[in-house]
Amino acid sequence: MKQIKTTDAVGHVLCHDITQIIPGEKKGPVFKKGHIVTEEDIPVLLSVGKENLYVWEKTEGILHEDEAAAILKDICMENDDSFTFSEPSEGKITISAGVDGLLKINTAGLNEVNALGEMMIATIHGNFPVKKGEKLAATRIIPLVIEEEKMTAARRAAGETPLIKILPIRKLKAGIVTTGNEVYKGRIRDAFGPVLKSKLGEYGSEVMDQVILPDDKAGITSAILDFAAKGAELILVSGGMSVDPDDQTPGAIRDTGADIISYGAPVLPGAMMLVSYLDYEGRTIPVLGLPGCIMYARRTIFDLLLPRILAGERLEAKDISGLGEGGLCLNCEVCTFPHCGFGK
């Protein structure tokens, strides 16, 4: 820190707040610590009685907080239209979504950077859909200045790919296989179809057709394969997912030759979810066995997994087992999903 004449301060960085007092109107900082003085600032500084200023003295290997914050911003995001960002201010930059899509966060890299100290990156939760303009992350340098080597360490800790990215959510053609003797024989009305059409419609996907079948394993298997042959990009099998002896859906999905990733999940509602992938004539088609709660619960495991599947992720068993923390929906009176605790 050094003292210089105010008239010589253009381009220098203030080391303290500058307070302006206008009797009866205002008392507060007219310039904050870390502000870079411009030519236009000089008359204002002189008007508040500042003939001299204490400014940061540029030292080789030492970065101003705003310079370092820009490095954190670069660590977070790719330089494309997927993101927008604010100008640095007091060591802080805010990053927002430039497009709609599924937010992905490199949690391990994020934690490594935050563990270095004197800097931080805070984000919203990943694996959820975001809208253009939504705030995603903010960076902050804690001190006014920081060693350049620490920012080099931050780049190294983050790894070679950006910490956050947005995947486009695709519009898929879905086939629905609804099972159950009670529905097939008309004893009760199907409740799955309307719910699934609505949830797919939230993302612009459409239902190509729905078939309603009795609890016949061979028939369910045949219907799944028929949808695959007709070009379905997602197949949803609803009903018959419990462990009752007459529930045929899990076995029917298995008989298609699909690779079952997980049957059962640490999520409520939705513990009986089945996730599988069917390789059919060079295409990989997600085939989901849906638990009955999807008919009546406002949000379920289906809402957690659907955007990830539409974004083209191939889910693994660890993706399902990792949903336990935050996997309990509290069925709040006013639902704020996905901006809530469910799944996070």
N, C-alpha and C positions, 0 to 999 in steps of 0.2 A: 504494500500500500504506500502511495506517495501523495504529497500535496502539490497541486498545480493551480495556476490561475484559471478561473472559469472560462475566460476568453480563449484559452489554449486547450480546452477539454474535449473538443470535437473528436469522436472516435474512441474516447476512453470510457471505461466501465466504472460506474459509481460503486463505491464500497459501502454505502449506507443510504437509507431513505432520506429524501429531501422533503421537508414539511412545508406546506403552504397554509397560511392563515388569512382568511378574509372575514373580518369581524361580522358576526351575525349570519354568515353564510356557510363557511367551510373551514374545517381544520382537518388536514390529513395529508398523506404523502402525495405530492405532485409528480415525483419520480421515485421509483422503488430501487432498492439495492439491486445491482446487476444491470440497470438500464445503461444502454450505450448512448452517449450524448451525441446529439445532432446539432447542426447549425441553428435550426429553429428553436432548440432548447435553451440557447444561451440567454436571450432576453428574459425568458421565464425564470431562469436560475438567478439572474441578476436582480429581478424584481422581488425575489424572496430573500434578498440580502446575502446571496452566496457569491462573494468575490473570489473565493478559493474553494476547491473541492478535493476530497480524498478519493483517489481513483486506484483501480487495480493496475499494478505494474506488470506488463506483459513479460513473462519469463519463458524461456525455451523449455518445452516439455510439460507446460502447465496449460490447461484448457479452461476457458470460461464456461460457466454452467450451461449457457445456451449452446455453445459449440458441442459440449459433451452430450447434451440432450438430443441433438441432431444425430449423433452416433447411435444412441439408444433407439431412436426412431428408425434408423436404417437397419438395425438388428431385428426390429420387429416385422417390417413389412417389405414387400417387393415394390419396386418402382413401376407400378402399372396402374390401371384404372380401378383396381379392386379397392383402393384406399384413398382417403383424403386425410390431411393433417393440418393442424394449426401452426402458426408461427411460434417459435420458441419464446417463452416468457418466464423469467425467474427459474430457468432450468426445467421447465415443463413443456411438453408437447402432447396434444391430444390427437389420437388416431381414430378415424371414423370409417364406416363402411362406404365404399364407393359404388357398390353393387349389392343386390340381394343375393343370398346364398347361405351355405352352411359354414359356420365359423369353426376353424380347426386351430388348436393351440398346441405348440410343442411345450408341454408342461415341464418336462425334465430340463430343457434348455432354459426356460423361464426361471425355474428355481435356482439353477446354477448362477445365472446373472444376478438375481436378487441376493444370493448368498455372499456376493463379493463385498457388499457394504458400500456406503456413500453414493448409491444409485438405486433406483427402483423402477420396475415396470409392473403396473397393475392392469389386469384385463377383466372383462366379463367372462362368464363360463363358456367353454367351448362345446362343440358337438350340438349346437342349437342353431336354428335359422336366425339370420339377422336381416334387417332391411337397410337399404341405402340411406345413409345419413345417420345411422345409429352409432353411438360412441362405443368403441371396442376396447380401447386401451389408452393409458396415459403413462408417460415417462417422466422421471424427475431426478435431477442431480441434487443431492442433499447439501453439500457445501457450495460456496460461491465459485470456487475453483477446484479443479481435480487434476491429478497427474494423468498425462496422456497414456502412460503405460497401463493404468487401470482400465482405461477404455479399450485398449488393445486386449487386455485380459477378458473384458466383457464380450468382445467379438469372438474370442476363442471359446469362451464358456458356452455361448449360444449355439455354436456349430455353424455349418456352412449354409444352412437354409434359414429363411426368415422364421421368426417365432410364431407368427400368425399368418394364416391364409384363409381365403374364402373360396369354397368349392361351389361351382354352379349346381343348382338343384334341377335335375332333369324332369321332363314331363313324360311319364311312362304310361303304357297301355297295360291295364291290370285285368286279370280274370279272377272272379270270385267263385269259389266252390263252397256252398253252404250245405252243411250236413245235419241230419237229425230226422228221425221218423216223424216226430211231432210236427215239424215244419213241412216235411214232404207230404204228409197226409192231410195237411190243412187244419190241424187241430189248433195250432197257434200261428200267428203271422210272423213272417221273417222280420227280425229287427236288425240283423247284421248289415244287410244291403244298404239301407239309407245312411247308416252311420259311416260305413266305409266309403261310400261315394262322397259324402261330405268331407271326410278327412283327406281323401285323395284330391278333392277339388280345391282344398286350401293351397295346394302346391301346383295346381294346373294339370294334374294327371287325371286320366279318365278311365272309367270301367268299360271294357270292351263287351263284357257279357257277364251274367251271373247264372249259375246253374244250381238247382236245389235237389239234393239227393238223399236217399235213405241211408241208414247206418250200414252201408255195405262197403267193405274195404276195397274189393276189386273195382267197384264202380267209382269210388273216390279216386283211386289211382288212375283209372282210365280218364277221368275228367281232367285231372291235372295234366296228364300227358297230351290230352286233346288241346288244352289251352296253349301248351308249349308249341304244338304243331301249328296252331293258328297265329303264332307270333306274339303271344303275351310276353311282356318284359318283367312282369311281377305277378305272382300267383298267390292269392290269399285264400286259405282254407279255414273256414269258420265253423266252430262247433265241434263237439266230440273230442275235447282236448284233456279231459280229466283222466283219472286212473281207473274209472269204472270199467268192468269187463266188456261192456258193449260199446265203449267209445273207440272208434276205429281210425280216427284221423292220423295219429302219429304213425301207426303201422302202414297206413295207406301212403303217406308221404315217403316213408322208408322204402316201400316197394317200387317207387318210381326210379330208384337208384340215386336219389338226391343225397348229397353229403350233409348229414345233420350236424350242425355246429353246436347247437345247444338245445336241450329240452328241459325247461325250467329256468327261472331267473329270480334273482333276489330283488324283486320289485313287486309292490302292491299298490294298485291292482295290476295283475298280469303275471303271476308266478308261473302259470302253466304255458307260457309262450314257447313256441318251437321255431327255431331259425335254421333254415337249410338252403342249399344251393343245388340247382339241377343243371347239369351240363347237357345241353340238347343241341345237336347239330351245329356245334361250334359256338353256341351262345351259352352264357351262364345266367340262369334265371333264379332270382331269390324266390323261395317258396316258404311262406310263413304259416304256421299253425297258430290260429288266434284263439285265446281263451275267451270264455263267455262274458267276462267283465266288460269287454269292449262294447257290448250292446247297451249298457246302462251307465257305466262310469264316465264322467266327463273327460278325464285324462287317464291314460294307462301306459303300460310299457310300449304299446304300439306308437304312441306319440313321441316317445324317446327314440325309437329306432327308425321310424318311417323317413324322416329327413335325411338320415345318414345313408339309408339304402337308396333313396332317390338321388343323392349326391354321388352315387357310384362306389361307395365304400363296400369292400367285402369284409363283413364283420367276422371276428374270431371269437372263440370261447371266452377269452379274457375280456373282450369288450362287454360281454353280457355279465360275467361274474363281477366285473368292476362297477356295476350299477348299484351295488348294495348301499353305499354311502349316498344318501339323498334319494334312495329308491322307494321311499314311503310317501305317497301322496296323502296330504291331510284333508283333501276334499274341501278346500276353503269355500266359504259362502260366496265370495267373489273370486273367480279364477283369474289369475294373472299369468298363466303359462304362456310362453316359456320363461317369463321374468319372475320366477318363483324358486322355491327350494327343491321342487320335485326333480329328481334326476341329477341334482348338482351336488 
